[in-house]
Amino acid sequence: MSVRVRMAPSPTGLLHIGGVRTFLFNWLFARRWDGECLLRIENTDTSREVEAAVDQIERSLRWLGIEWDGETRFQLDSMERCGEEARRLVAEGAAYEDDGAIRLRMPDEGSIAWDDAVKGRIEFDAHELEDPVILRSDGRPVYNFASPVDDWLDGITHVIRGDDHVSNTPKQIAVLRALGAEPPVYAHVPNVFGEDGRKLSKRHGAVSVDEFRAQGYVAPALMNFLALLGWAPDGETTIMSRDELVERFSLERVGRSPATFDYAKLDWMNGVYLRGLPPDAYAGTLLEYARERGLDWDEALLRAAAPALQEKIARLDELPGFVGFLFGDVEPEAALLDRQTLAAAAVALEEVGSWEPAAIEEALKALCAELGAKPRQVFAPIRVAVTGSKVSPGLYESLALLGREVTLARVRRGAELAP
């Protein structure tokens, strides 16, 4: 099967994560059939174009691992051709002028129908469809003319897009038929909703790839998660590599019901991907994220801390909360400290010979026995005093990474601050 698809985002703002999911479906379908996937910017509405939006669109897709074939093209590049075709349709009687604009003549009877590759047979009664403007009075084509003209010129075989475009399809089919072109296969994929059952928007949290990246999601996990928003290979498999997604993707397995964006599931998947990284790659991922966030942390120390983190965090934005204590001062909450425990801990830790996790563990367990207390009772105030938090990597590893002098200074200060 010869396949050529396109994704046509509008540069009127940041690329929405729902749009990225739709682009991913196009890309997976094209790669599954060794076809081509084009990137076309729908910029007919120049009054709403947002500066730098195109760069954000391209950057987002590249980071996620979605590439497109050929150069990015712009819908307005074909404006002159659209004008020529509109005037041809007027000359042929398929369109007419109206107050300087040009309108397409829609059929007076019957229906416009197509077999949607996702939704099945869809029909619109012709008498309910008004004659749409295809060329504005200033000569610019409208979306519902420029888009099908470009699909025709680009040889698009399949138009895979969101559910909200169903109402545009009869107009675009009418345009293509008037031009003497065969309409492509249309596949309208389900919209993406938030957990409240409403279409995904800023009220649900992150909505652009940049925001997900800043929150510490890694590209393979996000791609895997997005692929499962409205598609499933078998109803059971969840974790799939990029190559597996390509191999298994099919429009037949795309559902008709809206997909729900489950942030908890994304967090879980992200954690699976992070834990699955080889140690060196994991440390490199932490370092890259820290640098992107402008954190001027010592590379050697962060790499040393990486093994203690890999089983702990699900998102990279949790990194500062877990290891920030290694790179700056902490302000422990006094109410969580215990003077007697911390004073005794300072004495016990001062006597540790080799400052390594095993020796620190031995000293702290001996301290528990000496105080007649359970480890969680003893370790909790030490952890808060040293890290400033109730949550951190393993306590023994944390103290070893922090070093003897800083650890002892923080434990003693904690004893002073305790009520």
N, C-alpha and C positions, 0 to 999 in steps of 0.2 A: 504494500500500500504506500503510495506517495503521499507524504505529509508535509505541509507547510503551515505553521501557525504563527500568530502574532500576539503580543501583549501591547495594549495601547493605553497606558496611564495618562491622566491629565496632569500637566505641570502647575496645578492650582494649589498645591500644598505638598506636604510630605507624603510619601507613598505609604498608604494605609496597609496594615498587616493583612487585612482581608484581600486587598489587591495583590499583595505578594503571594498569598496562597493561590490565587487564581493564576498568576504568572507561573507559579511552580507547577500547577496542573498542565498548563500549556507546554512548559519545558519538559516535564516528564513524558508527556504524550509524544512530543517530537523526538526525544531521544530514544524512547521505546521503539519507534518505527524508523530510526535512522533518518529522521527528517530535519527540517530547519525551523528555528524559532526566532522570530524577528522582534525587535523592540521599536515601536512607533509611538512617538509622543503626540497625543491628541491635543494640539494647540490651536484649534480653530477659534477658541474664545480668548483672544489675546488680552482682553481687558482684565481677566482674572489670573493671568499667568504670574506665578510667584518666582522671583529671582532665585537662582541656585537650586530650584526644585529638581531640575533635570540631573544635576550632579548628584543630588541626594538619591534619586531613583537609581542611577547607575551604580553608585557606591554601595547602596543597600543590597542590590542584587548580586554584585560581585562578592561582597562579604559573605553572603548566604551560600554562595557556591553555584549560583545560577548564571550561566553565560548565555549570550545571544549571538546569532549569526549575522555577520556583516556589521556595517556602521549603524548607529542609531539614526533613524530617520524621523522627520517631522511632518505632520499632516499638512501644514501650510506650504510645504515644498511642492505639493501637487495642486496648489490653488489655481494656477493658470490652466492646468489640464481639466480641473473641475469646471471652470468657467466655459471651456470649450465644449465639454460634454453636456453641460446644462443648455447651452445655446443649440447644440445639435438636437437635444430632446425637444426644444421649442420648435425647431424647424420640422421635426418629424411629427409634431402634434402630440407628443407624449408629455409635454409640459407647456406652461403658458406664463406670460408676464402678468404681474399683479403689483401695481404701485411701485414699479422699479425692481421688485424682487421677482424671482422665478419659482413657480410652484409645480410640483409633479402631479399629473393626473392619476388619481387612484382609481381602481376598478369600481364600477357602479353597482355591481352585483356579484354574487358568489362569495368566495372567501379567499383569504391568503393563509396558507397552511404550510407546515413543514414537520418533518419527523425529527424531533429533537433527540440528540444522542443520549441525553440524560433524562429528560422529562417526558419523552414519548411524543405522540401526536398533539400538535397545538394548532388551533384555528382561530382566526379573527374574521368576523363578518365584515365584508367590504363596505357596506353602507355605514358602518360605525367609524370608518377611517376617513378623516378629512384630508384634503389635498395639502401635503406638507410643503413648506418653503424649503427649497434646496439650495438657492443662492440668494444671499441678502442683497439689498439694494446697493450696498457699497462694494459688491462683487465678491465678498467672502462666502465660501461654502459653509453650510451648517453641518453639524456633526453627522446627522443621519444621511447626508449626501457624501461628504468627504470620506467617511469611514468605509462605506461599501465600495466607493470608487477606488480607494487605496487597496481594499481587499482584492478587488478585481485586478488592478495593475500589479499587485505583489504576488498574484497567483495563490492566494490563501485557500487552503483546502478545508480547514476546520476553524471555526470561530468558537473558542472556549472562553466563556465569560460568565459574570455573575448573574444571578436570578433577576436582578433589577433591570436587566437589559431586554427582557422578554418583550416588553411593549415597544421597543425600538425595532425589533426584528421584522415585523410585517412591512414597515416603511422601507427598510433596507433591502428586503427581498424585492419589493416593487421597483426600487431604484435599479437593482441589478438586472431585473427582467427587462426594464425599459432600455437599459444600455445594451441588451443582447447578451448578457453574461449569465452563466450558470451560478446560482447561489452556492456558497460553501455548505458544509455540514455544520449545523449550529448545535452547541452543547451548552446549556445554561446550568451552571453548577450552583449548589445551595449557598445562600448567604451565611456569613459567620455572625453568630449572636453571642452576647455576653451571657453569664449565668443567670441573669434576670429575665432572659427571654427576649431582650431587645437587641437590635442591631448593634454590633460592636462600635464603641465610640470612646472618647476620652474619659467618660465617666467610669469606664471599666479599668482604667489604668493605661499602661503603655499601648500605643497604637501604631508606632512606626518602628522600623527595624533598628534605627539609631537608639531608640529608647530601650528596646529589648537588649541590645548590645551593652548599653550602659548599665543595665540591671544585672549583667553578668551571665547572660545566656550564651552558650557557644553555638556556632553556626550549624554543625551537624545535628545537634539536638533540636534546634528550632526548625530546621528543614524537615526532619523526621516528624515532628509534632504537627507542622502545618500540612504535611501531606495527608495526615489522618483526619483533617478537618473536612469531612464530607466524603472521604474515600477510605475503604478498607480492603485489603487484599483477600482476607478470609474470615474476618471477624474475631481473630485470635491474636495474630502476630502484631506486636507493637514496635519493638526496636528493630529498625532496618537501616542499613547503610545507604549511602547515596546510590551506589550501583544496584543494590537490591530494590530500591524504590523504582528506579528506571526499569528494571527487568520485570517488575510485577504490576506496574501501573496500567490500568485500563479504564476507559470511560464507562464500561459496563458495570464496574464496581463503585461508581460514584452515586451517592444517594440523592434523593430528592428533598429530604427534610433539611431544615437549617442545621448547621453544625454549631456546637457550643464550645466556646473558647474556655477551656478548663485550666486556669493558672496553676492549680495544685498538680495536675497531671504534667504540665510543662515543667514545673519544678522537679518533679520526680524523674522525668526523662532526662533533664539536664544533669541531675546528680548521677544517673546511670552512665552518661557519656563522660562526665568528669572522672568518675571512679575507674572507668575503663581505659583511661589514657596511660601509656607507659610513664614511669616516674619522671624521666627527663622532659617528656612532652608536657606533662602536668605542671612541672615547675616552670617551664617556659610559658605556659598559658597564664599562670599566676603573674609572672613577671610582666608579660605583655599587657595584661589588664591593669596592673598597678601603674605602669607607665602611661597608658591611655588616660587614666584618671588623674594624672599629674602627681602621683605619689613617688617622691624621691627616696625610695627605700634602698637599703644596701642589698645588692643582688645576691651575694653569697649567703647572707643571713636568710633571705626569703627562700632561696633554694634549699637551704638546710631545714627550714620549717615546713616545706612542702609535704614530706611524707606524713607528718602529723596531722595534715589538713585534709588529705585526699578522701578519707572516709567521713569527714565531718560536714562539709558544705555542699549545698545543692546548687547555689548560684555564686558567681564570682563576687557579686557585690557584698557578700557576707565576709569577704576577706578582711577588710579593715576591722570589723568587730571581733574577729578571731585572733588576728596577729598584730593589730595596731600597737599593742602593748610592747612589742619588741622594738618598735621604731620611735617611740615617744613616751613622754610621761603619762601617768594615769591618775585619775581622781577617784579613788574607791569611795563607795557609799559607807559612811561611818556606821550606820545601823546594821550593816552586814558583817562587821568586823567583831572579833572577840579578843580582848586584851590578853587574857591568860593564855589562850591557844597560840597567839602570834608571838608572844614573848618566849614561850617554850619552843616554838618552831624556829625562832632565830638562833637559839642555843643549839638545837639539834642540827640545823643546816650548817652552822658555822663549823661543826666538827666533821663534816663530810670531806673525805680525802679527795678522791677523784670525782670531779664535778660532771658526772654522767648520769643518765636516767636511772640506771640500775642502782647506783649508789644512793641517789636521792630517794628512790623508792624505799630502799632498805631503811634509811634514816627516818622517813616519814611514817612508815609502818611501825617502827620501834616507838615513835612518838605517840602513836595511837594507843599502843599497849601501855605506855607510861602514864598517859592521861586517863586510861580506862574508858576511852570513847571510840565510837565507830568512825571509820575513815571519812564518811561523808560529813560528819560533824567537825572533824579536824581540817579536812581538805578545803571545805567551803570558804572559811575566812582567809585561808592562805591564798586561794585562787583569786578572791576579790582583791586582796591587798596587793598582789603581784601583777594581776592583769587588768584590774579595774572592772571586771565583769564576772558574772556567775557562770559564763560559758566561755570555754577556750579549748585549744587542743589539749591532749593529755597533760595532766599537771606535771608529771616528772619531766616530760619532754619540754614543756613550756619553761620550767625553771632552768633546765640545762641550756636551752637556747638563749635565755636571757642573761645567763652568766652569774657567777657567784656574787660579785660585788653588788650588782644592781638588785638581784634577788634579796639579798640580806638587807640592803637599804630600804627596800619597799616593805619587807616584812616588819622591820623595826618601826618604820613610819606608820604602818597600819596599826601596830600596837599602841602607838601614841594617839592615833585618831579615834581608836575604839572608845565607845562610851563607858 
